Amino acid sequence: MQYEQAYAFLIDKLNRELPAWLTYHNAEHTKSVIEAATYLAKVEHVAESELLLLKTAALFHDAGFLVSHNKHEEESCKLAKKYLPQFGYSENEIETICEMIMATRLPQSPKSQLAKYLCDADLYYLGTAHYAVNTEKMYAEFKKTGFVKTKEDWQLKQADFLSAHTYFTETARMENNTQKNITLQEIKSSIRATASHSHKPTFSENLQDVCFIVFGVVIASFALKEFLVPNHFFDGGITGLSLLTHELYHFNLAIVIVVFNLPLVIISYFSVGKSFAIKTFASVVLLGLCLYLLPGYPLTSDKLLISIFGGVFLGIGIGLVMRAGAALDGIEVLALYTLKRTSFTITEIILGINILIFTIAAMKFGVETALYSILTYFAATRSIDYVVEGLQAYTGVTIISAESEAIKYELVNNLGRGITVYKGERGFLPGNFDVSADCDIIFTVITRLELRKLNNLVHNVDPKAFVFASTIKEASGGIIKRRRAH
C-alpha cells in the first residue's frame, strides 16, 4: 500500500477541485481527521497494517464532496475504488476502507473497531477547544446549501446533535466527553438567552390582544348574565365553581370569580410566564367589572336554548381571551400545578374537578339542571376549540400506497403542501404474512377544510391507498398557514 503517494495525490486534488464554499469539508478537515484517527489508533495500539487502512479511509472519507454534497459517502467509496488500485491497494483492502467510510454516515454506525476510530476522528472536534472554529465553518457551509437558515436554527440543531452524539472509543470518551458536555451546556444557555429576547410584541399585536380580551370578556359576561346565572345553570372549571358558590351561598358572582382566579394568576406567573399572568389578571378583573355593572335580562326560558347558546357565547368569550395569550378560567393552570404534585394527568385532574362540580349541582339543584349544565360545558368547550384553532385546525395525514410517487407529485404540485417521506414496508396481510414490499410512507399537514380534497386526490391516483388522519394541536414552520404564537 503506497499511502504517502495516495495522500499526496488526493490532498492535491481536494485543494484544486473542491468548491470554495465548502468551508468545512475541505482538505484541512481531511488532514485533521487523519491526525485524530492516527492518534486514537496509536493510543489503543492498533497494528501498523490496520493503521494504514484507517488513515486511507480517513483520507478518502469526504472525497465524495468532489462529486456531490448529497450522499457523499457513496461517492467517496466510488473514488476510493477508482484511485486506490493504482496505489497498490487490494480489492479486500478497499472494501474494508469503504466499510469504514460508510460508517461515518450520520447517524454513525460503526461495526468494526477501525470504523469506530474513524467515526470518532471525524467528530473529534466536538469535544475539543476547536469546536467553535469548526462549527462556524460548518454553519457557513450548511447555510450555503440551505440546510440551515439562521444562526438560531443552527444552534438548535447543534444542541440536538451534541445531545444525541456518543463517542465509540474509550480514549475519545475519556478525553473529549467533558469538554463536549461543557460545550452543550453553553449552547443551551445561549438558546435560552436568545429565546428570552427573541420576540417583543409590536404595537399592532398588543392592540389586537387588547381587542381580543375586551371583546372576549364582554361576550363571556353576556353569556353569564343573560343565560346562565338567571337560570341557575353551570359550566365546568373555575367559572363553574364560581357559579356553584354563587348559587349556594349567594355571594356576588363578580367578586367570587375574581377571588377564585387570583391564586391561579399568581401560580401562572411562576409556572407559565409574566406576560400570561398580567393579561390573565387584567382579563379576570375586567370580567368581574362587567359582571358587576351589566344588568341581567334573561333572553329565554327554554332550557335547551339556554344551555346551548349560553355555552356557545361563553366559549367564544373564553376562546377570544385565549387567542390573546391569556385565560378567563384558570382550570388549566390549576391542573398544571396539581400535575407536578400528583400522578394524575392534566385531563384527569380537569375531569375530576368538573365531575365534582356537576355532582354537587345534581345534589343541590336536581339532575336535570346538572345535565343541562353538562350540555353547556360541552357547547362551551367546542366553541373554545373553534375560536382558538379555527375551522382550519391542522390535520396530519398519513398515506401508504403503491403509487406513492404520483401521490407525492399531486400533493406538492396540485395541493401545494409540503410532505415528509418515511421508508417502510407494506404487505403483511393475513394469509400472506411473508409477502411485503418496500414503500414510501407519505405524511403531510393540511387544514380540515382541505381533507376532502386530499382524499379525492389520493383516490383518483390509487383507490386502494391506505389513508388515515389525526388532529394536530400545534404546527409551525414548513408550508402551512401560520398563526401568531403568544
C-alpha positions as CSV (number, residue, x, y, z in Angstrom):
1,M,0.0,0.0,0.0
2,Q,1.5,3.3,-1.1
3,Y,-0.3,5.5,1.4
4,E,2.1,8.5,1.1
5,Q,1.6,8.7,-2.7
6,A,-2.2,8.3,-2.3
7,Y,-2.1,11.1,0.3
8,A,-0.2,13.5,-1.9
9,F,-2.5,12.7,-4.9
10,L,-5.8,13.2,-3.1
11,I,-4.9,16.2,-0.9
12,D,-3.7,18.0,-4.1
13,K,-6.9,17.0,-5.8
14,L,-9.0,18.3,-2.9
15,N,-7.2,21.6,-2.8
16,R,-7.6,22.2,-6.5
17,E,-11.1,20.9,-7.2
18,L,-13.3,21.4,-4.1
19,P,-15.5,24.5,-4.4
20,A,-14.6,27.4,-2.3
21,W,-18.0,27.4,-0.4
22,L,-17.0,24.2,1.3
23,T,-15.6,26.0,4.2
24,Y,-15.6,22.9,6.5
25,H,-15.5,19.8,4.3
26,N,-12.2,20.6,2.7
27,A,-8.6,19.4,2.6
28,E,-7.9,20.8,6.1
29,H,-10.7,18.8,7.6
30,T,-9.4,15.7,5.9
31,K,-6.0,16.3,7.4
32,S,-7.4,16.8,10.9
33,V,-9.4,13.6,10.7
34,I,-6.3,11.7,9.6
35,E,-4.4,13.2,12.6
36,A,-7.2,12.3,15.1
37,A,-7.6,8.8,13.7
38,T,-3.9,8.2,13.9
39,Y,-3.8,9.5,17.5
40,L,-6.7,7.3,18.6
41,A,-5.3,4.2,16.9
42,K,-1.8,4.6,18.4
43,V,-3.1,5.2,21.9
44,E,-5.0,1.9,21.6
45,H,-2.1,0.1,20.0
46,V,-3.5,-0.7,16.6
47,A,-1.3,-2.7,14.3
48,E,0.6,-0.8,11.6
49,S,-1.1,-2.5,8.7
50,E,-4.6,-1.7,10.1
51,L,-3.4,1.9,10.8
52,L,-2.6,2.3,7.2
53,L,-6.1,1.2,6.2
54,L,-7.6,3.6,8.8
55,K,-5.5,6.5,7.6
56,T,-6.5,5.8,4.0
57,A,-10.2,5.6,5.0
58,A,-9.8,9.0,6.7
59,L,-8.1,10.4,3.6
60,F,-11.0,9.4,1.4
61,H,-13.9,9.7,3.8
62,D,-15.1,13.1,2.5
63,A,-13.6,12.8,-1.0
64,G,-17.1,12.4,-2.3
65,F,-17.6,16.2,-1.9
66,L,-15.7,16.4,-5.1
67,V,-18.8,15.0,-6.8
68,S,-21.7,15.9,-4.6
69,H,-22.5,17.0,-1.0
70,N,-25.5,14.7,-1.1
71,K,-24.7,11.1,-0.2
72,H,-21.1,11.9,-0.3
73,E,-20.1,8.7,1.4
74,E,-21.1,6.6,-1.6
75,E,-19.2,9.0,-3.8
76,S,-16.2,8.7,-1.6
77,C,-16.3,4.9,-1.9
78,K,-16.6,5.2,-5.7
79,L,-13.5,7.4,-5.8
80,A,-11.6,5.0,-3.5
81,K,-12.4,2.1,-5.7
82,K,-11.3,4.2,-8.7
83,Y,-8.0,5.5,-7.5
84,L,-6.7,3.2,-4.8
85,P,-5.8,0.2,-7.0
86,Q,-3.1,2.4,-8.7
87,F,-1.5,2.8,-5.3
88,G,-1.3,-0.9,-4.6
89,Y,-4.4,-1.5,-2.5
90,S,-6.1,-4.8,-3.0
91,E,-9.8,-5.4,-3.5
92,N,-10.3,-6.6,0.0
93,E,-8.4,-3.7,1.5
94,I,-10.5,-1.2,-0.5
95,E,-13.7,-3.0,0.7
96,T,-12.5,-2.6,4.3
97,I,-11.8,1.1,3.7
98,C,-15.3,1.6,2.2
99,E,-16.9,-0.1,5.1
100,M,-15.2,2.4,7.4
101,I,-16.2,5.3,5.2
102,M,-19.9,4.3,5.1
103,A,-19.9,4.0,8.9
104,T,-19.4,7.8,9.1
105,R,-22.8,8.5,7.6
106,L,-25.0,10.1,10.2
107,P,-26.2,8.6,12.4
108,Q,-22.9,6.9,12.6
109,S,-23.0,3.1,12.7
110,P,-19.5,1.6,13.1
111,K,-19.4,-2.2,13.0
112,S,-15.6,-2.7,13.4
113,Q,-13.1,-1.3,15.8
114,L,-11.4,0.5,12.9
115,A,-14.7,2.1,11.9
116,K,-15.1,3.3,15.5
117,Y,-11.8,5.1,15.3
118,L,-12.7,6.8,12.1
119,C,-16.2,7.8,13.3
120,D,-14.7,9.3,16.5
121,A,-11.9,11.0,14.5
122,D,-14.5,12.6,12.1
123,L,-16.3,14.2,15.0
124,Y,-13.3,14.5,17.3
125,Y,-13.6,18.3,17.3
126,L,-16.9,18.1,19.3
127,G,-15.0,17.6,22.5
128,T,-12.1,19.9,21.9
129,A,-11.3,23.6,22.0
130,H,-11.6,23.7,18.2
131,Y,-15.4,23.3,18.3
132,A,-16.2,27.0,18.0
133,V,-14.0,27.5,14.9
134,N,-15.2,24.3,13.2
135,T,-18.9,24.9,13.9
136,E,-18.6,28.4,12.4
137,K,-17.1,27.0,9.2
138,M,-19.8,24.3,9.1
139,Y,-22.6,26.8,9.6
140,A,-21.4,28.9,6.7
141,E,-21.2,25.8,4.5
142,F,-24.6,24.5,5.5
143,K,-26.2,27.9,5.1
144,K,-25.0,27.9,1.6
145,T,-26.6,24.5,0.9
146,G,-29.9,25.6,2.5
147,F,-29.6,23.1,5.3
148,V,-30.0,25.9,7.9
149,K,-31.4,29.4,7.5
150,T,-30.5,31.2,10.7
151,K,-27.9,31.1,13.5
152,E,-30.7,30.2,15.9
153,D,-31.8,27.3,13.8
154,W,-28.2,26.1,13.7
155,Q,-27.8,26.3,17.4
156,L,-30.9,24.2,17.9
157,K,-29.6,21.6,15.5
158,Q,-26.2,21.6,17.2
159,A,-27.8,21.1,20.7
160,D,-29.8,18.2,19.4
161,F,-26.8,16.7,17.7
162,L,-24.5,17.0,20.7
163,S,-27.2,15.6,23.0
164,A,-27.5,12.5,20.8
165,H,-23.9,12.0,20.0
166,T,-21.7,9.5,21.7
167,Y,-18.0,8.5,21.1
168,F,-17.4,4.9,20.4
169,T,-13.8,4.5,21.6
170,E,-12.7,4.6,25.2
171,T,-9.9,7.1,24.5
172,A,-12.3,9.6,22.9
173,R,-14.8,9.2,25.7
174,M,-12.3,9.8,28.4
175,E,-10.6,12.7,26.8
176,N,-13.4,14.5,25.0
177,N,-16.7,13.9,26.8
178,T,-16.1,16.6,29.5
179,Q,-15.4,19.3,27.0
180,K,-18.3,18.2,24.8
181,N,-20.7,18.4,27.7
182,I,-19.5,21.9,28.6
183,T,-20.0,23.0,25.0
184,L,-23.5,21.5,25.0
185,Q,-24.4,23.5,28.2
186,E,-23.0,26.7,26.7
187,I,-25.2,26.2,23.6
188,K,-28.3,25.5,25.6
189,S,-27.6,28.7,27.7
190,S,-27.2,30.7,24.5
191,I,-30.5,29.2,23.1
192,R,-32.4,30.2,26.3
193,A,-30.9,33.7,26.3
194,T,-31.9,34.1,22.6
195,A,-35.4,32.8,23.3
196,S,-36.0,35.2,26.1
197,H,-35.2,38.2,23.9
198,S,-36.4,36.8,20.6
199,H,-39.8,38.5,20.2
200,K,-41.2,41.7,21.6
201,P,-44.8,42.3,20.6
202,T,-45.4,45.2,18.2
203,F,-48.0,47.9,18.8
204,S,-50.4,46.3,16.4
205,E,-50.0,42.9,18.1
206,N,-50.6,44.4,21.5
207,L,-53.7,46.3,20.2
208,Q,-55.0,43.0,18.8
209,D,-54.6,41.3,22.1
210,V,-56.4,44.1,23.9
211,C,-59.3,43.8,21.4
212,F,-59.5,40.1,21.8
213,I,-59.5,40.4,25.6
214,V,-62.1,43.2,25.7
215,F,-64.5,41.5,23.3
216,G,-63.9,38.1,24.9
217,V,-64.7,39.4,28.3
218,V,-67.8,41.2,27.2
219,I,-69.2,38.2,25.3
220,A,-68.4,35.9,28.3
221,S,-70.2,38.4,30.6
222,F,-73.2,38.4,28.3
223,A,-73.4,34.6,28.4
224,L,-73.2,34.5,32.2
225,K,-75.6,37.4,32.9
226,E,-78.2,36.7,30.2
227,F,-78.2,32.9,30.0
228,L,-76.6,31.0,32.8
229,V,-76.9,33.0,36.1
230,P,-80.7,33.8,35.8
231,N,-81.5,30.2,35.0
232,H,-79.1,28.6,37.6
233,F,-77.1,26.8,35.0
234,F,-73.4,25.9,35.5
235,D,-70.2,25.5,33.5
236,G,-67.1,23.5,34.2
237,G,-63.8,24.7,35.6
238,I,-63.2,27.7,37.8
239,T,-66.2,29.5,36.1
240,G,-68.5,26.6,37.1
241,L,-67.0,26.5,40.6
242,S,-67.7,30.3,40.9
243,L,-71.3,29.8,39.7
244,L,-71.9,27.0,42.1
245,T,-70.5,29.1,45.0
246,H,-72.7,32.0,44.0
247,E,-75.8,29.8,43.9
248,L,-75.1,28.0,47.2
249,Y,-74.0,31.0,49.3
250,H,-75.4,33.9,47.3
251,F,-72.0,35.7,47.2
252,N,-71.6,38.3,44.5
253,L,-70.5,36.4,41.3
254,A,-68.2,39.2,40.2
255,I,-66.2,39.0,43.4
256,V,-66.2,35.2,43.6
257,I,-64.8,34.8,40.0
258,V,-62.0,37.3,40.8
259,V,-61.2,35.7,44.1
260,F,-61.1,32.2,42.8
261,N,-58.9,33.1,39.9
262,L,-56.4,35.3,41.7
263,P,-54.4,32.4,43.3
264,L,-54.2,30.8,39.9
265,V,-52.9,34.1,38.3
266,I,-50.1,34.1,40.9
267,I,-49.3,30.5,40.2
268,S,-49.3,31.2,36.4
269,Y,-46.8,34.0,37.0
270,F,-44.2,31.4,38.1
271,S,-45.3,28.4,36.0
272,V,-46.4,29.9,32.7
273,G,-44.9,33.4,32.4
274,K,-45.1,37.1,33.3
275,S,-47.0,38.2,30.2
276,F,-49.6,35.5,30.5
277,A,-50.2,36.3,34.2
278,I,-50.6,40.0,33.6
279,K,-53.0,39.5,30.7
280,T,-55.0,36.9,32.7
281,F,-55.2,39.2,35.7
282,A,-56.5,42.1,33.6
283,S,-59.0,39.8,31.9
284,V,-60.3,38.4,35.2
285,V,-60.6,41.9,36.8
286,L,-62.4,43.2,33.6
287,L,-64.7,40.2,33.8
288,G,-65.5,41.0,37.4
289,L,-66.3,44.6,36.5
290,C,-68.6,43.6,33.6
291,L,-70.5,41.1,35.8
292,Y,-70.9,43.8,38.4
293,L,-72.0,46.5,36.1
294,L,-74.0,44.7,33.4
295,P,-77.7,44.2,34.1
296,G,-79.1,40.7,33.8
297,Y,-82.1,40.2,31.5
298,P,-83.0,36.6,30.7
299,L,-83.5,36.3,27.0
300,T,-85.3,33.0,27.0
301,S,-86.8,30.4,29.4
302,D,-86.2,27.5,27.1
303,K,-83.6,25.3,28.9
304,L,-82.2,23.7,25.8
305,L,-81.6,27.1,24.2
306,I,-80.1,28.4,27.5
307,S,-77.7,25.5,27.8
308,I,-76.6,25.6,24.1
309,F,-76.3,29.3,23.5
310,G,-75.1,30.1,27.0
311,G,-72.3,27.6,26.4
312,V,-71.5,28.9,22.9
313,F,-71.2,32.5,23.9
314,L,-69.2,31.6,27.0
315,G,-66.9,29.5,24.9
316,I,-66.5,32.3,22.3
317,G,-65.6,34.7,25.0
318,I,-63.1,32.4,26.7
319,G,-61.6,31.5,23.3
320,L,-61.0,35.1,22.3
321,V,-59.2,35.7,25.5
322,M,-57.1,32.6,24.9
323,R,-56.2,33.9,21.5
324,A,-54.7,36.9,23.2
325,G,-52.5,34.7,25.3
326,A,-54.4,34.9,28.5
327,A,-57.1,32.9,30.3
328,L,-60.6,33.7,31.8
329,D,-60.7,30.3,33.5
330,G,-57.7,29.1,35.4
331,I,-58.6,25.4,35.4
332,E,-55.6,24.5,33.2
333,V,-53.2,26.4,35.4
334,L,-54.6,24.6,38.5
335,A,-54.3,21.3,36.6
336,L,-50.6,22.1,35.7
337,Y,-49.9,23.0,39.3
338,T,-51.5,19.8,40.6
339,L,-49.8,17.7,38.0
340,K,-46.4,18.3,39.5
341,R,-47.6,17.0,42.8
342,T,-49.7,14.0,41.8
343,S,-49.6,11.1,39.4
344,F,-52.7,12.2,37.6
345,T,-52.7,13.7,34.1
346,I,-54.0,17.1,33.3
347,T,-57.1,15.7,31.6
348,E,-57.8,13.5,34.6
349,I,-57.4,16.5,37.0
350,I,-59.8,18.7,35.0
351,L,-62.3,15.9,34.6
352,G,-62.2,15.2,38.3
353,I,-62.9,18.9,39.2
354,N,-65.8,19.0,36.7
355,I,-67.3,15.8,37.9
356,L,-67.2,17.2,41.4
357,I,-69.0,20.4,40.3
358,F,-71.7,18.7,38.3
359,T,-72.2,16.1,41.1
360,I,-72.8,18.9,43.7
361,A,-75.1,20.7,41.2
362,A,-77.1,17.5,40.8
363,M,-77.4,17.0,44.5
364,K,-78.4,20.6,45.2
365,F,-80.4,21.7,42.2
366,G,-81.5,18.5,40.6
367,V,-80.3,16.0,38.0
368,E,-82.0,17.9,35.2
369,T,-80.1,21.1,35.9
370,A,-76.8,19.2,36.1
371,L,-77.4,17.5,32.8
372,Y,-78.2,20.8,31.1
373,S,-75.1,22.2,32.7
374,I,-73.0,19.4,31.2
375,L,-74.5,20.3,27.8
376,T,-73.5,23.9,28.5
377,Y,-70.0,22.8,29.3
378,F,-69.8,20.7,26.1
379,A,-71.0,23.6,24.0
380,A,-68.5,26.0,25.6
381,T,-65.7,23.5,25.0
382,R,-66.4,23.1,21.4
383,S,-66.8,26.8,20.9
384,I,-63.4,27.4,22.5
385,D,-61.8,24.8,20.1
386,Y,-63.2,26.6,17.1
387,V,-62.2,30.0,18.2
388,V,-58.7,29.0,19.3
389,E,-58.0,26.5,16.5
390,G,-60.4,27.9,13.9
391,L,-62.1,25.9,11.2
392,Q,-58.7,25.4,9.7
393,A,-57.3,23.3,12.6
394,Y,-54.4,21.3,11.4
395,T,-54.8,17.6,10.4
396,G,-51.9,15.2,9.9
397,V,-52.5,12.8,7.1
398,T,-50.5,9.6,6.5
399,I,-50.7,7.8,3.1
400,I,-49.4,4.4,2.2
401,S,-49.8,3.5,-1.4
402,A,-48.1,1.6,-4.2
403,E,-48.5,4.8,-6.3
404,S,-46.5,6.9,-3.8
405,E,-44.6,8.8,-6.5
406,A,-47.7,10.0,-8.2
407,I,-49.3,10.9,-4.9
408,K,-46.3,12.9,-3.8
409,Y,-46.4,14.9,-7.1
410,E,-50.1,15.7,-6.6
411,L,-49.7,16.7,-3.0
412,V,-46.8,19.1,-3.7
413,N,-47.8,20.5,-7.1
414,N,-51.6,20.4,-7.1
415,L,-52.5,20.7,-3.4
416,G,-49.5,22.9,-2.6
417,R,-48.5,21.1,0.5
418,G,-45.1,20.1,1.9
419,I,-44.6,16.4,2.5
420,T,-42.3,14.2,4.6
421,V,-41.5,10.7,3.4
422,Y,-40.6,7.7,5.6
423,K,-39.2,4.5,4.3
424,G,-41.3,1.5,5.2
425,E,-42.8,-1.8,4.2
426,R,-46.3,-2.7,3.1
427,G,-48.0,-6.0,3.0
428,F,-48.1,-8.5,5.9
429,L,-51.7,-9.4,5.2
430,P,-53.5,-12.4,6.8
431,G,-52.6,-15.5,4.9
432,N,-49.7,-13.7,3.1
433,F,-47.7,-12.5,6.1
434,D,-44.4,-13.3,4.4
435,V,-45.3,-11.1,1.4
436,S,-44.1,-7.5,1.7
437,A,-42.6,-4.7,-0.4
438,D,-40.7,-1.5,0.3
439,C,-42.7,1.6,0.1
440,D,-42.7,5.4,0.8
441,I,-44.9,6.4,3.7
442,I,-46.1,9.9,3.0
443,F,-47.0,12.4,5.7
444,T,-48.4,15.9,5.2
445,V,-50.2,18.5,7.3
446,I,-53.3,20.2,6.0
447,T,-56.3,22.0,7.3
448,R,-59.5,20.1,8.0
449,L,-61.2,22.0,5.1
450,E,-58.7,20.5,2.7
451,L,-59.2,16.9,3.9
452,R,-62.0,16.1,1.4
453,K,-59.9,17.5,-1.4
454,L,-56.9,15.4,-0.4
455,N,-59.0,12.2,-0.1
456,N,-60.4,12.8,-3.6
457,L,-56.9,13.5,-5.0
458,V,-55.5,10.3,-3.5
459,H,-58.4,8.2,-4.5
460,N,-58.1,9.3,-8.1
461,V,-54.5,8.2,-8.1
462,D,-54.9,5.0,-6.1
463,P,-58.3,3.8,-4.9
464,K,-56.6,1.2,-2.8
465,A,-54.4,3.6,-0.9
466,F,-54.4,3.4,2.9
467,V,-55.1,6.9,4.3
468,F,-55.6,7.9,7.9
469,A,-55.8,11.4,9.5
470,S,-55.2,12.6,13.0
471,T,-55.8,16.0,14.7
472,I,-52.7,18.2,15.3
473,K,-53.0,20.7,18.1
474,E,-49.9,22.7,17.2
475,A,-48.0,23.2,14.0
476,S,-45.4,25.7,12.9
477,G,-42.9,26.2,10.1
478,G,-43.0,24.5,6.7
479,I,-45.7,25.1,4.2
480,I,-48.7,25.7,6.5
481,K,-50.8,28.7,7.2
482,R,-49.3,30.4,10.2
483,R,-50.9,31.9,13.2
484,R,-49.0,34.2,15.5
485,A,-48.0,32.5,18.7
486,H,-48.4,34.3,22.0
